[in-house]
Amino acid sequence: MMAPEFLPVWGGTGSYIVELIKRLPGNVDVHVVTLRRSIPGMDKNKLTDDIFDSVIGRPIQVHTISSSRETFFYNLAFQVACLKNIPKLHKEYKFDIMHSHLSHMPDVLLKLFSRICFPTVVTVHSTIRMQQDVTLANCSSFSDLEWSERNTLLFFPIIEFLQKKYAKRVSRFIAVSDLTEELIRKHLSVEKEKITVIRNGVDIRLFCPPTEAEKEERFSRPTVVFIGRIMAKKGLDVLIKSIPKILQSVPETRFLFVGGGNISFYREMLEKEGISSENFSFIGHLGYFERPRILQQATVFVNPSFFENCSISILEAMSCNTAVIASEVGGNPEIIDSGKNGILVPPHRSGTLAESIVSLLRNESLNKAIGREARRTVERSFSSQRCAQETYNVYEQVLGILD
């Protein structure tokens, strides 16, 4: 498993990798090729054997081949390390299959410059073309963008060229939504027969509903939670602009922003909107077992992003019986049936977003009904067990085809 994001989890790809490894059948001998992170706000989540044992819950071999202190150029260092180290590891362990991820492409140099060849399955979480389109469509100025967003725009031509070259050397693609399948075909010129749609999954035992007493506490102090990267394409400016209207109706509401990124920029934006620091907090990164607890406390979970393929943070919230409001973009309509298991709102509409949040803060019975149906949806269609079994089936198909 190629894992440029692993533990501590800091993004959707990391969550996907952890959940997949946990649930793959026991006969799969899992090797994780990863890096060591040292990023501000994540130091409290040091990697130890205890963390691997408690989070993964199965024997794995972890090969740490590089390190990172930032969130963009580490990809290149990791790609170079993979070119150098994967042939040695393969010679020792005789891997049957490699599972990699787009848009990271950790094995791109290996594919282009090494003679080593064994089957590769690639899960597509996004393409660089999609990332660029979303960023350009929704940023007010280049200076407002988070570090990785700026570099996505600057290095787009090179990365897209490499993605197209890389795609020709992949055995099978996994798309996390129907929309992602369309993007793979459109942006990477991949034929439909090489793509399998397997939607993301979450651990429904870990991300579970709160107790009855905890459910009641959700409404004693109305709490709106956002979990994700603190960056422009996540639509945080829309959420922030909606807050004054929300506080007019429900003054005691608090807003919790969980994740790393351009925190100082958005803190200043909140202050400019005249929002008291008593009504908001930036939590930073949360450990693996802390996310369920904060979701169980949330009265409403909000994802105002301008694009999502198959949002793991939305699925985690739904699995915790939390009422979700999300932008009607990307793959979100494949998850949420608006008004039943969540609420979809048009992107960029801070007024509509505020009205939807207020409706769920004030209407406890509606909030609980949506939360119950959200949990049933995840149990039925978005468990990590289902995702892992379908992925294992792809492994078997790829190995069978090559035999």
N, C-alpha and C positions, 0 to 999 in steps of 0.2 A: 504494500500500500504506500504510494507516494503521498506524503503528508506535509506540504509546506505550511499548512495550518493543522495543528494537532492539539496538544495540551501544553499550556493552558489555552482553552478555546477562546478565540477572539473574533470569530466571524462564522457565517453560515457554513462555509466549507469545512471548518474545523468540527462543528457540531455534526455535520453529515458523516464525516470520517469516523468520529468516535461512536456514533450510534450504529453505523454499519459494522464496524469491527466487533462491537459488543454482541451483535445478533447473528453474525455469520455462523453456519453450522460448525459443530465441534470438530469435524474432520478437516477443517481448513487450518493449515499452519500459517499464521499471520506474521509477516515481517513488516514493520513500519519504518520507512525511511523518512527522517524528519530533520528539523533543525532546533537549535536552542535559542529562545527569544529572551531579550533583555530590553523591554520597552517600558517606559514610565507608566505606572499604574498597574503593571502586571507582575511586579516583583513579588507580591504576596502569594502568587500562584506558582511557586517553584516546583519543578518536576522532581518527584521522588518515587521510589518503588511503592510507597504507600498509596500515592495518588493513582498510579497505574493499576494497582490491585483493587482499590475501592471504586474507581470509575469504570475500568474496562471489565473487570470480573472474569478474565480468562487469560491463559498464558499467551503472551506475545513476545516477539523479539524486536526491540527498538534500536535502530541504527541512527545515531545523531551525527550528521556529516558536515554541518556548518552552523553558523550562528547569525543572529540578526539583532540590530538595534533600531530598525525603522520598518516601515510597512509597504515599501515599493521595490527598492533596488535589491532587497534580500532575494527576490526571485532569481535574478541573474547569478548571484553568488551560489544559490542552491542548485541552479541548473548546471553550473560549472562543477560543483561538488558531485552531482549525480553522474555527470560524464566521467568523472575520475573514479568514483567509488562503486557504482552499480555493477560494472563488469567484474570487479573483484568479489563483490557479494554474490553475484550470480554464479561465479565459478565455484564458490564455497558451498552455496546452499541449493543450487539448481532450481531456481524459481520456475514455476509453471506458467504464471500469468502476472502481469503488472496491472495495477489499477491506478490510474492517474486522473488528473482534474484540469479542466479548462475554466478560467483563463490562465491559471498559473503555469501550465505546461512544464512541470519540473524536469521532465525527461526529453525536452525538445532538442537539446544539444546531443543527447544520447541517440535520438532518432536520426539526426542529420549527420553526425560525424563518427559514430561508432559502428563497428561491424556486428556487435551483439544484437541478436534478434530473437525475441520471444513475444507471445501475444500480449497486446495491450488493450485494456478496456478503459475508456475515458468518460467520466461523468462531466457533463457540461452544466455548469452553474450559471455561466454567462459567457458572452463573447465580447471581445474588445470593441467591436463595432457597436454593440448594444450599449456598452458602458459609455462610449464617446457620445452616442446620440442622446442618451438620457442626460448626461452632464451638460452638453451644449444647450439642450432645450430648456434647462432649468436653473442655470447659474446666472446671477446678476452681474458678476465680474470675476475675472480670473483670481484676483487676490482673495476673494471670499471662499475659495475652494480649499478643501483639506489636501494635505500633502500628496496622497496617492491619487486624488482626482486630478490635480495639476499635472502630474507625470503621465497619467493616462492620456491626456490631451497632447502633451509634448511628444510622447513616444508612440503615438497611435500607429503611424505608417509602418514602423519597423515591426511592432507587435502583430499587426494584422497580417503582414507578409509572412511572418513566422507561423502564425496560427494556420494559415492556409497550407503551407508546406507540411506542417506537423500533421494536419488532418488526413493527409494522403497516406500516412504511415501508421494509422490507428486501425486496429482490428474491428472494434465495435464501440459505438457511442451509446451512452445512457443519457436520455433527456429527462429532466426532472418535472416537465410539464408538457402538454401538447404544444403550447406556445414555444417552448424551448426547442422542440423538434423542428418547428418551422424556421427558427433562427439558425439552427445548425445547417439545414438545407440551403437557406438563403445566404448566410454569411460565409459558410465554409465549403459550399458546393458538394455536400455529402449526399449520397443517394439514400432514399428512405429505407432500403433494406438493411443498411448498416446501423440503424438507430432503433433503440428500444426505449419506450417511455416507462420510467419507474419513478413515481412521485416520492418525494422525501418522506421520511417517517421520524417519529419521536418515541421515546421510551414512555409508554403510557403508565407504567408503574412508578417511575420517578416523577414525571410530570402528571400528578394526579390531583383530583379535586380536593379542596380544603375540607376539614371537618365541618359539621353543621355549626358549631360554635364559631369557627373561623369565618364561615360564610357570612354570619351576622356581623362580624367585625368589619367586613368589607364596607359596610354602609355607615359605620359609626364615624369614620373619617374618610370622605370620598377621596379616592386615590386614582389618578390617571398615570399609567406607566408606559414608557417607551423603552424598548430594548433594541439596540442596533448600533452601527457605526455613527458617530456624531459628525455628519457630513451633509453636503448640500443635497445630493440626490435622494436622501432619506426624507426630504420634505419637512425638516424641522422648522423652517421659517414659517410654513403654513400652520403648523401646530402652535407655534409661539404667538402668531397673530390672532389665533382663535382664543387664546387664554383670557384676555380682558373680558370678552363677552361671556365666557364660561363663569368667571368669577363674579360677574354681575348677578348671575342666577344662583350660583352655589359658591358663596364666598370662601367657605372653608376648604375648598378643593386643594389638594396638593398634587404636584406634578413631579414624577421621578424619571430622570433621564439616565439610562443605564448603558454604558459602553464608552469606548475611547474614541478620540478624534479631536476635532477642532472645538474643544469645550469652551475656551475663553471667548471665542467669537460669538457663540450662541448665548453664553452668560451675559455678555454685553448687550445682545439683542433683547433679552428678557428685561434687563434693567432699563433700556431705552423705551420699552413698552410700559414702563411704570409698574412692573410686577414685583411685589415684595419677595425678598429672599425667604420669607416664611412660607411661601407657596410653592417653592421649587427646590430641587436638589439634583446635583449631578453626582451619581453614585460611582462612576468609573466602571472598570471591568468587574464582573462578578465571577466567582468560582463556579464550577460545574454544579455543585449541590445547592448553591445559593439562588440560582435563577428560579427554580420551582417555588421557593419560599416567597420570593417577592411577587411572583405571578399569582400565588394563592392569596396575597394580600390586596391585589389590585381590584378596584371596582370596575375599571375599564382599561383595556389594553388598546393602544392606538399605534397604528402603523401608517403614517401619512406619506410613505415613500412614493416616488414618481415612477418606480418600476420594481417589480419583484417577479422572479420566475416561479418559485415555489417556496415561500418564506417559511423557514424553520421557526423563527421567532413567533410568527402568527400561529403555527401549529402547536408550539409549546404552550402558548397562552390558551388556546382552545382546549388542549388536553387538560389544563388545570381548571376547566369549567369557568373560564373568564370570558366575559363578553368582549368581543373584538370589533373595533372599527378600523377599516383599512381603505386605502385608495382603490378605486375601481380601475386597476391597471394590471398589465402583464398577466401572470398566472393566478392572480387573486380570485377572479371569478370561477376558477376551477376548484377552489377550496371553499369559498363562501357563497352561500345562497342567501342573498341579502334579505334581512328581516326575519330569517329563520335561525341560522347558526352564527350570525354576525351581521354587521352592517357595512355596506360598501358606499363610499362617497366619491364624488368626482375629485380628481386631483386639483390642487391649487385653490380650492374653495374653502377658505378659512371660516367663512360664515356658516356654510353647510356643515363643516366639521364640528364647529362649536355647538350647533343645534343638535347634532347627533349625540355628542358627548353628554350634553345636558339632559337629553331624553333618557339616557341610560343611567345617569346619576340620580335622576329624580324618580324614575319608574322602576322600583325594585323588582316587581314581579316580571316585567319584560326583561330586565337584565338577567334574572335567574333563569328564565325560560330559554333565552338565547345561549347562556352558558351551558345549560344541560344539553341542548342540541349540538352545541359545538363539541362537547366531550364525546357524544355518540358518533359524530362524524369522524373524529380522529380514531376512535376505537374501530370503526368500520373500515376506514380507507387509508389511514395515514400512520399506522404503527411502524416502528422500526423493525419489528419482527417480519412484517410483510415485505418491507423494502429490502431487507437482507436476503430473504428467501428468493425474491425475484431477481436480485443481483447475482446470487449463487447460480440460479438457472442460466443466466447469461454467461457466466464463467464456463459452465458445462457445455453450452452451445458453442462457444468460441473454441474450446479445446476439442470438441467433437468435430467441428468443421475442419480444423487444421489437421486432425488425425486422418 
